[in-house]
């Protein structure tokens, strides 16, 4: 599944996948200095349980590493993933 980087205006961005013009998966953040404040994760009900949220977070993590950014978990999914997976330890504020 491909995720497109979307500028939401101001300092807000997202990685998003759309089908038929409708968002089916998305992770959003606001840039605060060199920190991505991860504030929302959405996966369409028909895709849940397939690891799509983790793929979104992995894509955002790659973006953070490529741009020398850190990540602050705000949304419940990212908070849980940061607690569960040590692979994100290098991105923690």
N, CA, C and O atoms as CSV, one atom per row, in Angstrom:
chain,resi,resn,atom,element,x,y,z
A,1,UNK,N,N,0.845,-1.182,0.000
A,1,UNK,CA,C,0.000,0.000,0.000
A,1,UNK,C,C,0.884,1.237,0.000
A,1,UNK,O,O,1.791,1.361,0.823
A,2,UNK,N,N,0.620,2.138,-0.915
A,2,UNK,CA,C,1.386,3.375,-1.045
A,2,UNK,C,C,0.734,4.491,-0.226
A,2,UNK,O,O,-0.490,4.573,-0.127
A,3,UNK,N,N,1.577,5.347,0.360
A,3,UNK,CA,C,1.080,6.482,1.122
A,3,UNK,C,C,1.665,7.759,0.537
A,3,UNK,O,O,2.880,7.883,0.383
A,4,UNK,N,N,0.798,8.699,0.213
A,4,UNK,CA,C,1.195,9.964,-0.382
A,4,UNK,C,C,1.359,11.015,0.713
A,4,UNK,O,O,0.510,11.146,1.594
A,5,UNK,N,N,2.470,11.765,0.645
A,5,UNK,CA,C,2.679,12.882,1.563
A,5,UNK,C,C,1.775,14.032,1.143
A,5,UNK,O,O,1.793,14.453,-0.013
A,6,UNK,N,N,0.984,14.539,2.086
A,6,UNK,CA,C,0.029,15.601,1.809
A,6,UNK,C,C,0.305,16.773,2.743
A,6,UNK,O,O,0.405,16.593,3.957
A,7,UNK,N,N,0.429,17.977,2.179
A,7,UNK,CA,C,0.560,19.204,2.962
A,7,UNK,C,C,-0.849,19.669,3.293
A,7,UNK,O,O,-1.617,20.024,2.398
A,8,UNK,N,N,-1.189,19.666,4.572
A,8,UNK,CA,C,-2.535,20.034,5.001
A,8,UNK,C,C,-2.671,21.526,5.284
A,8,UNK,O,O,-3.746,21.995,5.658
A,9,UNK,N,N,-1.592,22.263,5.108
A,9,UNK,CA,C,-1.604,23.703,5.353
A,9,UNK,C,C,-1.004,24.024,6.712
A,9,UNK,O,O,-1.064,23.223,7.645
A,10,UNK,N,N,-0.426,25.209,6.798
A,10,UNK,CA,C,0.261,25.581,8.034
A,10,UNK,C,C,1.425,24.635,8.254
A,10,UNK,O,O,2.246,24.428,7.361
A,11,UNK,N,N,1.491,24.068,9.436
A,11,UNK,CA,C,2.552,23.125,9.777
A,11,UNK,C,C,2.030,21.695,9.865
A,11,UNK,O,O,2.669,20.843,10.482
A,12,UNK,N,N,0.872,21.419,9.253
A,12,UNK,CA,C,0.239,20.100,9.339
A,12,UNK,C,C,0.469,19.293,8.060
A,12,UNK,O,O,0.387,19.819,6.950
A,13,UNK,N,N,0.759,17.997,8.245
A,13,UNK,CA,C,1.042,17.104,7.132
A,13,UNK,C,C,0.407,15.748,7.399
A,13,UNK,O,O,-0.022,15.455,8.515
A,14,UNK,N,N,0.355,14.922,6.350
A,14,UNK,CA,C,-0.189,13.575,6.486
A,14,UNK,C,C,0.447,12.654,5.466
A,14,UNK,O,O,0.920,13.093,4.417
A,15,UNK,N,N,0.453,11.376,5.787
A,15,UNK,CA,C,0.635,10.333,4.791
A,15,UNK,C,C,-0.742,9.729,4.631
A,15,UNK,O,O,-1.401,9.398,5.617
A,16,UNK,N,N,-1.183,9.583,3.380
A,16,UNK,CA,C,-2.568,9.210,3.118
A,16,UNK,C,C,-2.651,8.244,1.945
A,16,UNK,O,O,-1.857,8.305,1.006
A,17,UNK,N,N,-3.627,7.357,2.023
A,17,UNK,CA,C,-3.988,6.507,0.899
A,17,UNK,C,C,-5.468,6.737,0.640
A,17,UNK,O,O,-6.283,6.722,1.562
A,18,UNK,N,N,-5.803,6.951,-0.631
A,18,UNK,CA,C,-7.191,7.201,-1.011
A,18,UNK,C,C,-7.649,6.162,-2.018
A,18,UNK,O,O,-6.863,5.652,-2.816
A,19,UNK,N,N,-8.923,5.865,-1.963
A,19,UNK,CA,C,-9.552,4.982,-2.945
A,19,UNK,C,C,-10.838,5.661,-3.395
A,19,UNK,O,O,-11.682,6.017,-2.573
A,20,UNK,N,N,-10.979,5.837,-4.698
A,20,UNK,CA,C,-12.164,6.488,-5.268
A,20,UNK,C,C,-12.416,7.862,-4.636
A,20,UNK,O,O,-13.558,8.242,-4.379
A,21,UNK,N,N,-11.317,8.604,-4.390
A,21,UNK,CA,C,-11.425,9.949,-3.840
A,21,UNK,C,C,-11.726,10.013,-2.356
A,21,UNK,O,O,-11.960,11.094,-1.815
A,22,UNK,N,N,-11.722,8.868,-1.691
A,22,UNK,CA,C,-12.040,8.815,-0.264
A,22,UNK,C,C,-10.817,8.323,0.511
A,22,UNK,O,O,-10.173,7.356,0.106
A,23,UNK,N,N,-10.498,8.988,1.627
A,23,UNK,CA,C,-9.370,8.580,2.458
A,23,UNK,C,C,-9.693,7.253,3.131
A,23,UNK,O,O,-10.712,7.115,3.807
A,24,UNK,N,N,-8.799,6.269,2.931
A,24,UNK,CA,C,-9.004,4.969,3.572
A,24,UNK,C,C,-7.947,4.683,4.645
A,24,UNK,O,O,-8.122,3.783,5.466
A,25,UNK,N,N,-6.854,5.450,4.636
A,25,UNK,CA,C,-5.813,5.301,5.654
A,25,UNK,C,C,-5.032,6.611,5.726
A,25,UNK,O,O,-4.714,7.221,4.705
A,26,UNK,N,N,-4.728,7.031,6.966
A,26,UNK,CA,C,-4.062,8.326,7.122
A,26,UNK,C,C,-3.401,8.417,8.492
A,26,UNK,O,O,-3.933,7.939,9.494
A,27,UNK,N,N,-2.228,9.041,8.507
A,27,UNK,CA,C,-1.581,9.428,9.755
A,27,UNK,C,C,-1.207,10.903,9.602
A,27,UNK,O,O,-0.638,11.299,8.585
A,28,UNK,N,N,-1.525,11.710,10.609
A,28,UNK,CA,C,-1.290,13.149,10.508
A,28,UNK,C,C,-0.386,13.629,11.645
A,28,UNK,O,O,-0.296,13.013,12.706
A,29,UNK,N,N,0.276,14.751,11.377
A,29,UNK,CA,C,1.134,15.359,12.382
A,29,UNK,C,C,1.271,16.845,12.118
A,29,UNK,O,O,0.979,17.348,11.033
A,30,UNK,N,N,1.726,17.523,13.155
A,30,UNK,CA,C,2.073,18.930,13.070
A,30,UNK,C,C,3.560,19.038,13.366
A,30,UNK,O,O,4.059,18.407,14.298
A,31,UNK,N,N,4.262,19.830,12.581
A,31,UNK,CA,C,5.695,20.052,12.805
A,31,UNK,C,C,5.862,21.161,13.836
A,31,UNK,O,O,5.349,22.267,13.668
A,32,UNK,N,N,6.580,20.848,14.894
A,32,UNK,CA,C,6.908,21.821,15.939
A,32,UNK,C,C,8.425,21.825,16.077
A,32,UNK,O,O,8.991,20.993,16.786
A,33,UNK,N,N,9.083,22.765,15.396
A,33,UNK,CA,C,10.547,22.769,15.358
A,33,UNK,C,C,11.030,21.556,14.589
A,33,UNK,O,O,10.753,21.422,13.397
A,34,UNK,N,N,11.759,20.661,15.272
A,34,UNK,CA,C,12.233,19.436,14.624
A,34,UNK,C,C,11.471,18.202,15.132
A,34,UNK,O,O,11.990,17.086,15.104
A,35,UNK,N,N,10.241,18.421,15.592
A,35,UNK,CA,C,9.427,17.331,16.144
A,35,UNK,C,C,8.132,17.184,15.356
A,35,UNK,O,O,7.424,18.157,15.097
A,36,UNK,N,N,7.844,15.945,14.986
A,36,UNK,CA,C,6.559,15.613,14.377
A,36,UNK,C,C,5.615,15.229,15.522
A,36,UNK,O,O,5.787,14.177,16.137
A,37,UNK,N,N,4.636,16.062,15.806
A,37,UNK,CA,C,3.644,15.762,16.844
A,37,UNK,C,C,2.557,14.912,16.189
A,37,UNK,O,O,1.684,15.434,15.495
A,38,UNK,N,N,2.617,13.610,16.412
A,38,UNK,CA,C,1.739,12.641,15.751
A,38,UNK,C,C,0.364,12.672,16.414
A,38,UNK,O,O,0.187,12.158,17.519
A,39,UNK,N,N,-0.608,13.278,15.729
A,39,UNK,CA,C,-1.873,13.575,16.403
A,39,UNK,C,C,-3.084,12.767,15.947
A,39,UNK,O,O,-4.139,12.856,16.574
A,40,UNK,N,N,-2.968,11.980,14.873
A,40,UNK,CA,C,-4.154,11.251,14.419
A,40,UNK,C,C,-3.757,10.101,13.495
A,40,UNK,O,O,-2.914,10.259,12.613
A,41,UNK,N,N,-4.376,8.954,13.712
A,41,UNK,CA,C,-4.225,7.811,12.816
A,41,UNK,C,C,-5.616,7.294,12.498
A,41,UNK,O,O,-6.431,7.082,13.396
A,42,UNK,N,N,-5.883,7.093,11.212
A,42,UNK,CA,C,-7.182,6.578,10.779
A,42,UNK,C,C,-6.975,5.445,9.784
A,42,UNK,O,O,-6.176,5.559,8.855
A,43,UNK,N,N,-7.702,4.353,9.986
A,43,UNK,CA,C,-7.731,3.244,9.033
A,43,UNK,C,C,-9.194,2.874,8.839
A,43,UNK,O,O,-9.924,2.661,9.806
A,44,UNK,N,N,-9.612,2.801,7.589
A,44,UNK,CA,C,-10.983,2.425,7.251
A,44,UNK,C,C,-11.344,1.094,7.913
A,44,UNK,O,O,-10.509,0.191,7.973
A,45,UNK,N,N,-12.567,0.961,8.406
A,45,UNK,CA,C,-12.973,-0.273,9.083
A,45,UNK,C,C,-12.702,-1.555,8.278
A,45,UNK,O,O,-12.369,-2.585,8.864
A,46,UNK,N,N,-12.838,-1.506,6.965
A,46,UNK,CA,C,-12.609,-2.716,6.168
A,46,UNK,C,C,-11.129,-3.089,6.033
A,46,UNK,O,O,-10.809,-4.162,5.523
A,47,UNK,N,N,-10.227,-2.215,6.485
A,47,UNK,CA,C,-8.789,-2.506,6.443
A,47,UNK,C,C,-8.203,-2.812,7.813
A,47,UNK,O,O,-7.039,-3.198,7.918
A,48,UNK,N,N,-8.994,-2.643,8.855
A,48,UNK,CA,C,-8.475,-2.830,10.211
A,48,UNK,C,C,-8.079,-4.277,10.443
A,48,UNK,O,O,-8.667,-5.200,9.879
A,49,UNK,N,N,-7.064,-4.455,11.289
A,49,UNK,CA,C,-6.574,-5.791,11.594
A,49,UNK,C,C,-5.599,-6.340,10.563
A,49,UNK,O,O,-5.218,-7.509,10.623
A,50,UNK,N,N,-5.191,-5.487,9.609
A,50,UNK,CA,C,-4.279,-5.922,8.546
A,50,UNK,C,C,-2.906,-5.253,8.641
A,50,UNK,O,O,-2.093,-5.363,7.724
A,51,UNK,N,N,-2.652,-4.561,9.755
A,51,UNK,CA,C,-1.352,-3.920,9.945
A,51,UNK,C,C,-1.183,-2.606,9.212
A,51,UNK,O,O,-0.060,-2.119,9.078
A,52,UNK,N,N,-2.268,-2.019,8.735
A,52,UNK,CA,C,-2.166,-0.780,7.958
A,52,UNK,C,C,-1.706,0.385,8.836
A,52,UNK,O,O,-0.902,1.204,8.392
A,53,UNK,N,N,-2.197,0.472,10.064
A,53,UNK,CA,C,-1.781,1.567,10.952
A,53,UNK,C,C,-0.272,1.499,11.200
A,53,UNK,O,O,0.399,2.531,11.215
A,54,UNK,N,N,0.261,0.299,11.393
A,54,UNK,CA,C,1.711,0.162,11.597
A,54,UNK,C,C,2.471,0.557,10.343
A,54,UNK,O,O,3.532,1.173,10.436
A,55,UNK,N,N,1.952,0.216,9.176
A,55,UNK,CA,C,2.598,0.621,7.923
A,55,UNK,C,C,2.611,2.142,7.789
A,55,UNK,O,O,3.597,2.719,7.331
A,56,UNK,N,N,1.523,2.787,8.187
A,56,UNK,CA,C,1.478,4.252,8.180
A,56,UNK,C,C,2.547,4.824,9.111
A,56,UNK,O,O,3.293,5.728,8.734
A,57,UNK,N,N,2.609,4.290,10.326
A,57,UNK,CA,C,3.591,4.773,11.281
A,57,UNK,C,C,5.006,4.503,10.790
A,57,UNK,O,O,5.890,5.344,10.957
A,58,UNK,N,N,5.229,3.339,10.188
A,58,UNK,CA,C,6.557,3.038,9.648
A,58,UNK,C,C,6.944,4.030,8.560
A,58,UNK,O,O,8.098,4.451,8.486
A,59,UNK,N,N,5.990,4.404,7.716
A,59,UNK,CA,C,6.276,5.377,6.653
A,59,UNK,C,C,6.611,6.739,7.253
A,59,UNK,O,O,7.538,7.412,6.802
A,60,UNK,N,N,5.849,7.143,8.280
A,60,UNK,CA,C,6.121,8.413,8.959
A,60,UNK,C,C,7.479,8.363,9.660
A,60,UNK,O,O,8.204,9.358,9.677
A,61,UNK,N,N,7.823,7.216,10.235
A,61,UNK,CA,C,9.118,7.065,10.903
A,61,UNK,C,C,10.269,7.188,9.901
A,61,UNK,O,O,11.288,7.813,10.194
A,62,UNK,N,N,10.105,6.600,8.740
A,62,UNK,CA,C,11.117,6.736,7.684
A,62,UNK,C,C,11.282,8.201,7.299
A,62,UNK,O,O,12.402,8.686,7.142
A,63,UNK,N,N,10.171,8.898,7.150
A,63,UNK,CA,C,10.207,10.332,6.829
A,63,UNK,C,C,10.951,11.100,7.928
A,63,UNK,O,O,11.768,11.973,7.633
A,64,UNK,N,N,10.671,10.777,9.178
A,64,UNK,CA,C,11.339,11.458,10.292
A,64,UNK,C,C,12.843,11.224,10.242
A,64,UNK,O,O,13.627,12.159,10.404
A,65,UNK,N,N,13.242,9.983,10.021
A,65,UNK,CA,C,14.672,9.672,9.974
A,65,UNK,C,C,15.359,10.353,8.796
A,65,UNK,O,O,16.469,10.866,8.938
A,66,UNK,N,N,14.710,10.361,7.637
A,66,UNK,CA,C,15.284,10.998,6.448
A,66,UNK,C,C,15.462,12.499,6.632
A,66,UNK,O,O,16.344,13.103,6.022
A,67,UNK,N,N,14.619,13.102,7.477
A,67,UNK,CA,C,14.647,14.549,7.671
A,67,UNK,C,C,15.179,14.959,9.039
A,67,UNK,O,O,15.033,16.110,9.450
A,68,UNK,N,N,15.805,13.998,9.751
A,68,UNK,CA,C,16.412,14.247,11.064
A,68,UNK,C,C,15.418,14.873,12.033
A,68,UNK,O,O,15.722,15.856,12.710
A,69,UNK,N,N,14.213,14.283,12.089
A,69,UNK,CA,C,13.158,14.744,12.980
A,69,UNK,C,C,12.929,13.724,14.088
A,69,UNK,O,O,13.294,12.556,13.954
A,70,UNK,N,N,12.332,14.169,15.165
A,70,UNK,CA,C,11.878,13.294,16.243
A,70,UNK,C,C,10.358,13.197,16.134
A,70,UNK,O,O,9.732,13.935,15.374
A,71,UNK,N,N,9.771,12.278,16.903
A,71,UNK,CA,C,8.320,12.105,16.895
A,71,UNK,C,C,7.786,12.142,18.325
A,71,UNK,O,O,8.329,11.499,19.224
A,72,UNK,N,N,6.723,12.898,18.513
A,72,UNK,CA,C,6.034,12.919,19.799
A,72,UNK,C,C,4.680,12.237,19.623
A,72,UNK,O,O,3.839,12.719,18.865
A,73,UNK,N,N,4.464,11.124,20.315
A,73,UNK,CA,C,3.191,10.422,20.179
A,73,UNK,C,C,2.085,11.156,20.927
A,73,UNK,O,O,2.206,11.431,22.121
A,74,UNK,N,N,1.011,11.469,20.218
A,74,UNK,CA,C,-0.151,12.103,20.840
A,74,UNK,C,C,-1.379,11.210,20.673
A,74,UNK,O,O,-2.101,10.959,21.639
A,75,UNK,N,N,-1.615,10.733,19.462
A,75,UNK,CA,C,-2.781,9.870,19.252
A,75,UNK,C,C,-2.551,8.516,19.929
A,75,UNK,O,O,-1.412,8.076,20.085
A,76,UNK,N,N,-3.627,7.875,20.322
A,76,UNK,CA,C,-3.531,6.641,21.108
A,76,UNK,C,C,-2.781,5.527,20.385
A,76,UNK,O,O,-2.055,4.765,21.022
A,77,UNK,N,N,-2.943,5.418,19.069
A,77,UNK,CA,C,-2.240,4.358,18.343
A,77,UNK,C,C,-0.726,4.548,18.435
A,77,UNK,O,O,0.002,3.598,18.722
A,78,UNK,N,N,-0.248,5.772,18.191
A,78,UNK,CA,C,1.193,6.020,18.206
A,78,UNK,C,C,1.751,5.869,19.624
A,78,UNK,O,O,2.859,5.361,19.801
A,79,UNK,N,N,0.997,6.303,20.627
A,79,UNK,CA,C,1.422,6.119,22.021
A,79,UNK,C,C,1.639,4.629,22.294
A,79,UNK,O,O,2.675,4.241,22.833
A,80,UNK,N,N,0.670,3.803,21.925
A,80,UNK,CA,C,0.756,2.358,22.145
A,80,UNK,C,C,1.910,1.737,21.358
A,80,UNK,O,O,2.651,0.911,21.891
A,81,UNK,N,N,2.064,2.128,20.102
A,81,UNK,CA,C,3.145,1.582,19.271
A,81,UNK,C,C,4.512,1.947,19.841
A,81,UNK,O,O,5.425,1.121,19.824
A,82,UNK,N,N,4.668,3.172,20.345
A,82,UNK,CA,C,5.942,3.584,20.928
A,82,UNK,C,C,6.250,2.771,22.188
A,82,UNK,O,O,7.414,2.499,22.483
A,83,UNK,N,N,5.213,2.384,22.926
A,83,UNK,CA,C,5.417,1.564,24.119
A,83,UNK,C,C,5.730,0.119,23.738
A,83,UNK,O,O,6.528,-0.537,24.407
A,84,UNK,N,N,5.120,-0.375,22.686
A,84,UNK,CA,C,5.202,-1.784,22.299
A,84,UNK,C,C,6.456,-2.123,21.491
A,84,UNK,O,O,7.028,-3.197,21.675
A,85,UNK,N,N,6.893,-1.230,20.602
A,85,UNK,CA,C,7.972,-1.540,19.662
A,85,UNK,C,C,9.208,-0.690,19.924
A,85,UNK,O,O,9.135,0.538,19.910
A,86,UNK,N,N,10.335,-1.336,20.160
A,86,UNK,CA,C,11.587,-0.603,20.425
A,86,UNK,C,C,12.171,0.000,19.140
A,86,UNK,O,O,13.081,0.826,19.211
A,87,UNK,N,N,11.668,-0.396,17.981
A,87,UNK,CA,C,12.214,0.115,16.708
A,87,UNK,C,C,12.037,1.618,16.549
A,87,UNK,O,O,12.655,2.220,15.670
A,88,UNK,N,N,11.202,2.238,17.385
A,88,UNK,CA,C,10.974,3.679,17.307
A,88,UNK,C,C,11.769,4.445,18.367
A,88,UNK,O,O,11.647,5.667,18.458
A,89,UNK,N,N,12.562,3.763,19.152
A,89,UNK,CA,C,13.271,4.410,20.266
A,89,UNK,C,C,14.135,5.591,19.809
A,89,UNK,O,O,14.246,6.585,20.527
A,90,UNK,N,N,14.740,5.494,18.634
A,90,UNK,CA,C,15.599,6.564,18.146
A,90,UNK,C,C,14.822,7.823,17.768
A,90,UNK,O,O,15.421,8.878,17.561
A,91,UNK,N,N,13.505,7.724,17.677
A,91,UNK,CA,C,12.673,8.859,17.262
A,91,UNK,C,C,12.010,9.582,18.434
A,91,UNK,O,O,11.406,10.641,18.260
A,92,UNK,N,N,12.126,9.009,19.610
A,92,UNK,CA,C,11.452,9.592,20.781
A,92,UNK,C,C,12.096,10.911,21.164
A,92,UNK,O,O,13.311,11.087,21.078
A,93,UNK,N,N,11.250,11.824,21.587
A,93,UNK,CA,C,11.712,13.152,22.031
A,93,UNK,C,C,12.410,13.032,23.359
A,93,UNK,O,O,12.873,14.033,23.906
